[in-house]
Amino acid sequence: MKLTYLIYNAFGVGGTVRTVFNQANAMVERGHEVEIATMLRYHDEPPFPLDSRVKMTALVDNRSGSYVDWDEYDGPEDTSWHELFPAGLSKNFDSRRRIGAMIRFLRGLENQIVIGTRPTINLIIAEFTDPSLVRVVQEHAGLSTHTGEWREAIDAAYVKMDAVVCLTEADRAAYAEAFPDVRVGRIPNALHTLDVPRTDHSRPMVVSAGRLDGNKGIDKLIEAFGKVVEVHPDWTLRIHGDGPEMDALRKAIRNRHLYNHVFLMGPTRTLDQELAKGSIFAMSSKSEGFGMVLLEAMNCGLPVVSFNCPVGPRELVSDGVDGLLVRELDVTALAEGIIRLIEDEKLRRGFSEAALRKAAEYSPDVITKAWELLYEDLTAAK
């Protein structure tokens, strides 16, 4: 099979990038021809390991500080698509250039499976690819997140696609109801490998990871950890990731006098190793499409304490079995959950063993086979 994944930014750290790379690596290992087309590129190396057999195409390359399109196009701007999509897509010059490059790229595809990973990309695939291609939506967000003109555009586009694939059962049910004439399925994200470092539970350390933005609720995690260190001052919290809230979070740490206990570690290319240094994983997200980092933490044997936010954590974590789910946005409950695991090593180790069993259900072999079967069915139906 020939597979082309369309992604917004393959050179930025994020859950979608990580899971697409995992899929691409697994598919090329099984002998499929795989390409990742990224809307932009500004670094030489991607943030996660990528098999050298996976072709990377940057639709717009800005490494030199000067935009270069994948086909070196230097003609007039194509404005014919501006009225087809939500107005915001054509307001910004950089966005228009990326979309123009993507349209030219998509028009040249033949005899392959095209996978879109972002609503903007899915709209363009539906409009500008040959209908004879197998066209698949990978939805990383819940249906309720799409509103207004975006929901109208998605309703019009997704009915043209061959399949919509969601990460959770709750999302699958919602999309199936909205698109009764489209094949809708659930295939969760796969771990990149089960062979990762495992915690030895020896360090008095809580770890967390994710993009430092408002949705991840890191400010609430910092507040919660302030309550933890009042009881257990020997424990520390390491937070891995980068994002627009970095400066505000640094200030919050200073204001709460937690600079000896809470550390913003920045982004990492060795997340498994960093996770395994901890003894507990904490998540404070307001919402999650899936919560891949939760699964990665469990794969390292970490028991989890997480807000029971919509969709993701409640499908990955079995409360009281491999982790604790606490009331959404309840800082005190989050702190109490962390303290409970700190004070009960037997419970912590029991959760750890259960977490490893849960992670094994998301092995690359299991998930990759599910994708292969879907693509074979869709190809046969054409």
C-alpha positions as CSV (number, residue, x, y, z in Angstrom):
1,M,0.0,0.0,0.0
2,K,1.0,3.6,-0.6
3,L,0.2,5.9,2.3
4,T,0.4,9.7,2.5
5,Y,-0.2,11.4,5.8
6,L,-0.9,15.1,5.8
7,I,0.1,16.9,9.0
8,Y,0.3,20.5,10.0
9,N,3.8,20.7,11.5
10,A,5.9,17.5,11.6
11,F,8.7,19.5,13.3
12,G,6.8,20.6,16.4
13,V,6.4,18.6,19.6
14,G,2.8,17.3,20.0
15,G,0.7,14.3,20.4
16,T,-0.5,14.2,16.8
17,V,3.0,14.4,15.5
18,R,4.2,11.6,17.8
19,T,1.3,9.3,16.9
20,V,1.6,9.9,13.1
21,F,5.4,9.1,13.3
22,N,4.6,5.9,15.2
23,Q,2.1,4.9,12.5
24,A,4.5,5.8,9.7
25,N,7.3,3.8,11.3
26,A,5.2,0.8,11.8
27,M,3.7,0.8,8.3
28,V,7.1,1.2,6.5
29,E,8.5,-1.6,8.7
30,R,5.7,-3.8,7.3
31,G,6.7,-3.0,3.7
32,H,4.3,-0.2,2.9
33,E,5.4,2.9,1.0
34,V,4.9,5.8,3.4
35,E,5.2,9.6,3.0
36,I,4.5,12.4,5.5
37,A,3.6,15.8,4.0
38,T,4.0,18.6,6.5
39,M,2.4,22.0,5.9
40,L,5.6,23.7,7.2
41,R,9.1,23.0,8.2
42,Y,11.5,25.2,10.2
43,H,14.0,22.7,11.7
44,D,16.4,20.2,10.1
45,E,15.4,17.3,12.3
46,P,11.9,16.2,13.5
47,P,11.3,16.0,17.3
48,F,10.7,12.2,17.3
49,P,12.5,9.2,15.7
50,L,11.4,8.6,12.1
51,D,12.4,5.6,10.0
52,S,14.7,6.7,7.1
53,R,12.5,4.9,4.7
54,V,9.6,7.3,5.4
55,K,9.6,10.1,2.9
56,M,9.2,13.6,4.4
57,T,7.9,16.3,2.1
58,A,7.7,19.9,3.4
59,L,5.0,21.8,1.5
60,V,6.5,25.0,2.7
61,D,10.1,25.0,3.9
62,N,11.3,28.0,6.0
63,R,14.6,26.7,7.4
64,S,16.5,29.3,5.5
65,G,14.2,32.1,6.6
66,S,12.9,32.3,3.1
67,Y,9.8,30.4,2.1
68,V,10.4,27.6,-0.4
69,D,7.4,25.5,-1.7
70,W,7.8,21.8,-2.2
71,D,7.6,22.3,-6.0
72,E,9.4,25.6,-6.0
73,Y,6.3,27.3,-7.3
74,D,6.8,31.0,-7.9
75,G,3.7,32.0,-9.8
76,P,0.6,34.1,-8.9
77,E,-1.4,33.2,-5.8
78,D,-4.3,30.9,-6.3
79,T,-7.3,32.5,-4.8
80,S,-10.0,30.2,-6.2
81,W,-10.4,28.3,-3.0
82,H,-10.9,31.2,-0.7
83,E,-14.7,31.1,-0.7
84,L,-14.8,27.3,-0.2
85,F,-13.6,27.2,3.4
86,P,-14.2,29.1,6.7
87,A,-13.1,32.7,6.2
88,G,-10.2,32.5,8.6
89,L,-8.1,30.2,6.4
90,S,-7.6,32.9,3.8
91,K,-6.9,35.9,6.0
92,N,-3.2,35.2,6.7
93,F,-0.6,35.2,4.0
94,D,1.4,32.3,5.5
95,S,-1.7,30.2,5.8
96,R,-2.7,30.9,2.2
97,R,0.7,29.9,1.0
98,R,0.7,26.6,2.9
99,I,-2.8,25.8,1.6
100,G,-1.9,26.7,-1.9
101,A,1.1,24.4,-1.8
102,M,-1.0,21.6,-0.3
103,I,-3.6,21.9,-3.1
104,R,-1.0,21.5,-5.8
105,F,0.5,18.6,-3.9
106,L,-2.8,16.8,-3.5
107,R,-3.8,17.2,-7.1
108,G,-0.7,15.1,-8.1
109,L,-1.5,12.1,-5.9
110,E,-2.4,8.8,-7.6
111,N,-3.2,5.3,-6.5
112,Q,-2.7,5.8,-2.8
113,I,-4.4,6.2,0.6
114,V,-4.5,9.8,1.9
115,I,-4.9,10.4,5.6
116,G,-5.8,13.8,7.0
117,T,-5.0,14.6,10.6
118,R,-6.5,18.1,11.2
119,P,-9.8,19.6,10.2
120,T,-8.3,22.2,7.9
121,I,-6.4,19.5,6.1
122,N,-9.4,17.2,5.9
123,L,-11.5,20.0,4.2
124,I,-8.8,20.4,1.6
125,I,-8.4,16.7,1.0
126,A,-12.2,16.4,0.5
127,E,-12.2,19.2,-2.1
128,F,-9.0,18.7,-4.0
129,T,-8.1,15.0,-4.2
130,D,-9.3,12.6,-6.8
131,P,-12.4,10.7,-5.4
132,S,-10.9,7.5,-6.7
133,L,-8.3,7.7,-3.9
134,V,-9.0,6.2,-0.5
135,R,-9.5,9.2,1.8
136,V,-9.4,8.9,5.5
137,V,-10.0,11.3,8.3
138,Q,-8.1,10.8,11.5
139,E,-10.0,12.7,14.1
140,H,-8.0,13.7,17.1
141,A,-10.7,15.8,18.7
142,G,-14.3,15.3,19.8
143,L,-17.2,16.4,17.5
144,S,-18.4,18.9,20.0
145,T,-15.2,20.9,19.6
146,H,-16.2,21.8,16.0
147,T,-18.8,24.6,16.1
148,G,-20.2,27.4,13.9
149,E,-18.9,27.7,10.3
150,W,-16.3,25.0,11.0
151,R,-19.0,22.5,11.9
152,E,-20.9,23.3,8.7
153,A,-17.7,22.9,6.7
154,I,-16.9,19.6,8.3
155,D,-20.4,18.3,7.8
156,A,-20.1,19.0,4.1
157,A,-16.5,17.6,3.8
158,Y,-16.6,14.4,5.8
159,V,-19.5,12.9,3.8
160,K,-17.1,12.8,0.9
161,M,-14.5,10.8,2.8
162,D,-14.2,7.0,2.8
163,A,-13.8,6.7,6.6
164,V,-13.7,8.8,9.8
165,V,-11.5,7.2,12.5
166,C,-11.7,8.3,16.1
167,L,-9.5,7.6,19.1
168,T,-12.2,6.8,21.7
169,E,-15.5,5.0,21.8
170,A,-17.3,8.1,22.9
171,D,-16.0,10.0,19.9
172,R,-16.9,7.1,17.6
173,A,-20.4,7.1,18.8
174,A,-20.8,10.8,18.3
175,Y,-19.3,10.8,14.8
176,A,-21.3,7.8,13.7
177,E,-24.5,9.5,14.7
178,A,-23.5,12.7,12.8
179,F,-22.4,10.8,9.7
180,P,-24.6,7.7,9.3
181,D,-23.6,7.2,5.7
182,V,-19.8,7.2,6.3
183,R,-17.8,4.4,7.8
184,V,-16.8,5.5,11.3
185,G,-14.5,3.5,13.4
186,R,-12.3,3.6,16.5
187,I,-8.6,2.9,16.4
188,P,-6.7,4.2,19.3
189,N,-3.2,5.6,19.1
190,A,-0.4,3.0,19.4
191,L,2.7,3.2,21.6
192,H,5.8,3.4,19.5
193,T,7.2,0.3,21.4
194,L,6.7,-1.7,24.5
195,D,10.4,-1.8,25.0
196,V,11.0,1.3,27.1
197,P,12.7,2.1,30.4
198,R,10.5,1.3,33.5
199,T,10.3,3.1,36.8
200,D,12.0,1.5,39.8
201,H,9.9,3.6,42.1
202,S,13.0,4.8,43.9
203,R,12.8,8.5,43.3
204,P,10.5,10.9,45.3
205,M,9.4,12.4,42.0
206,V,6.1,13.2,40.2
207,V,6.4,13.7,36.4
208,S,4.1,15.3,33.9
209,A,4.4,16.2,30.2
210,G,2.5,18.1,27.5
211,R,2.2,21.4,25.7
212,L,2.3,24.3,28.1
213,D,-1.0,25.9,27.1
214,G,-4.2,26.8,29.0
215,N,-5.9,23.5,28.1
216,K,-3.3,21.4,29.9
217,G,-4.1,23.0,33.2
218,I,-0.4,23.0,34.4
219,D,-1.2,26.0,36.6
220,K,-3.6,23.8,38.5
221,L,-1.0,21.0,38.8
222,I,1.5,23.5,40.2
223,E,-1.1,24.7,42.7
224,A,-1.9,21.1,43.7
225,F,1.8,20.3,44.1
226,G,2.1,23.2,46.5
227,K,-0.3,21.3,48.8
228,V,1.7,18.0,48.3
229,V,5.0,19.5,49.4
230,E,3.3,20.9,52.6
231,V,3.0,17.2,53.6
232,H,5.9,15.7,51.7
233,P,8.6,18.3,51.2
234,D,11.1,15.8,49.9
235,W,9.1,15.2,46.7
236,T,9.6,17.1,43.5
237,L,7.6,17.7,40.3
238,R,9.2,17.7,36.8
239,I,7.1,19.0,33.9
240,H,8.3,18.3,30.4
241,G,7.2,20.3,27.4
242,D,7.1,23.8,25.9
243,G,4.4,26.3,25.0
244,P,3.0,29.7,25.3
245,E,2.3,29.5,29.0
246,M,6.0,28.9,29.9
247,D,6.7,32.4,31.3
248,A,3.4,32.5,33.2
249,L,4.1,29.1,34.8
250,R,7.6,30.2,35.8
251,K,6.0,33.2,37.5
252,A,3.4,30.9,39.3
253,I,6.2,28.7,40.6
254,R,8.1,31.8,42.0
255,N,5.0,33.3,43.5
256,R,4.2,30.1,45.3
257,H,7.8,29.7,46.4
258,L,8.0,26.3,44.8
259,Y,11.3,26.9,42.9
260,N,13.0,24.1,44.9
261,H,10.1,21.6,44.2
262,V,8.6,22.3,40.7
263,F,10.8,22.3,37.6
264,L,9.9,23.2,34.0
265,M,12.2,20.9,32.1
266,G,11.4,22.1,28.5
267,P,10.8,19.8,25.6
268,T,12.7,16.4,25.4
269,R,13.5,13.9,22.6
270,T,13.8,11.2,25.2
271,L,10.4,11.3,26.9
272,D,10.4,7.6,27.8
273,Q,13.6,7.9,29.8
274,E,12.4,11.0,31.5
275,L,9.1,9.5,32.5
276,A,10.8,6.4,33.9
277,K,12.7,8.6,36.3
278,G,9.5,9.4,38.2
279,S,7.3,7.3,40.5
280,I,3.9,8.9,39.7
281,F,2.5,10.6,36.6
282,A,0.1,13.5,37.0
283,M,-2.2,15.0,34.4
284,S,-4.2,18.2,34.9
285,S,-5.8,18.7,31.4
286,K,-9.2,20.4,31.0
287,S,-9.9,18.1,28.0
288,E,-8.1,15.5,26.0
289,G,-8.7,14.0,22.6
290,F,-7.0,10.8,23.7
291,G,-4.2,11.5,26.2
292,M,-1.3,9.7,24.5
293,V,1.2,10.8,27.2
294,L,-0.9,9.0,29.8
295,L,-0.5,5.8,27.9
296,E,3.3,6.4,27.5
297,A,3.6,7.0,31.3
298,M,1.7,3.7,31.9
299,N,4.0,2.0,29.5
300,C,6.9,3.1,31.8
301,G,5.1,1.5,34.7
302,L,3.9,4.8,36.3
303,P,0.7,4.9,38.3
304,V,-1.4,7.8,37.1
305,V,-3.4,10.6,38.9
306,S,-5.5,12.6,36.5
307,F,-8.5,14.9,36.3
308,N,-11.4,12.9,35.0
309,C,-11.8,15.3,32.1
310,P,-14.0,14.4,29.1
311,V,-13.1,11.5,26.9
312,G,-9.4,10.6,27.1
313,P,-8.4,9.7,30.6
314,R,-11.6,7.9,31.5
315,E,-11.0,5.5,28.6
316,L,-7.4,4.8,29.3
317,V,-7.3,4.8,33.1
318,S,-9.3,2.3,35.2
319,D,-9.9,4.2,38.4
320,G,-8.6,2.3,41.4
321,V,-6.9,-0.3,39.2
322,D,-4.0,1.4,37.4
323,G,-4.5,4.9,38.5
324,L,-6.8,7.5,40.1
325,L,-9.3,9.7,38.4
326,V,-10.3,12.8,40.4
327,R,-12.9,15.5,39.9
328,E,-12.3,17.8,37.0
329,L,-10.3,20.9,37.8
330,D,-10.5,20.1,41.6
331,V,-7.0,21.1,42.8
332,T,-7.5,19.7,46.2
333,A,-8.6,16.3,44.9
334,L,-5.6,16.2,42.6
335,A,-3.3,16.9,45.5
336,E,-5.0,14.3,47.6
337,G,-4.6,11.7,44.9
338,I,-0.9,12.3,44.6
339,I,-0.5,12.2,48.3
340,R,-2.4,9.0,48.5
341,L,0.0,7.3,46.1
342,I,3.0,8.8,47.8
343,E,2.0,7.4,51.2
344,D,0.9,3.9,49.9
345,E,3.9,2.3,48.2
346,K,2.0,-1.1,48.0
347,L,-0.9,0.6,46.1
348,R,1.6,2.5,43.9
349,R,3.3,-0.7,42.9
350,G,0.0,-2.5,42.3
351,F,-1.1,0.3,40.0
352,S,2.2,0.1,38.2
353,E,1.8,-3.6,37.4
354,A,-1.7,-3.0,36.1
355,A,-0.6,0.0,34.1
356,L,1.9,-2.2,32.2
357,R,-0.9,-4.7,31.4
358,K,-3.1,-1.8,30.1
359,A,-0.2,-0.4,28.0
360,A,0.3,-3.8,26.3
361,E,-3.2,-3.5,24.8
362,Y,-1.9,-0.6,22.7
363,S,1.2,-2.3,21.3
364,P,2.3,-1.3,17.8
365,D,1.5,-4.7,16.4
366,V,-2.1,-4.7,17.6
367,I,-2.9,-1.2,16.4
368,T,-1.0,-1.4,13.1
369,K,-2.9,-4.5,12.2
370,A,-6.2,-2.7,12.8
371,W,-5.1,0.1,10.4
372,E,-4.0,-2.4,7.8
373,L,-7.3,-4.2,7.9
374,L,-9.2,-0.9,7.5
375,Y,-7.1,0.2,4.6
376,E,-7.5,-3.1,2.9
377,D,-11.3,-3.0,3.3
378,L,-11.5,0.6,2.0
379,T,-9.2,-0.2,-1.0
380,A,-11.3,-3.2,-1.9
381,A,-14.5,-1.1,-1.7
382,K,-13.2,1.3,-4.3
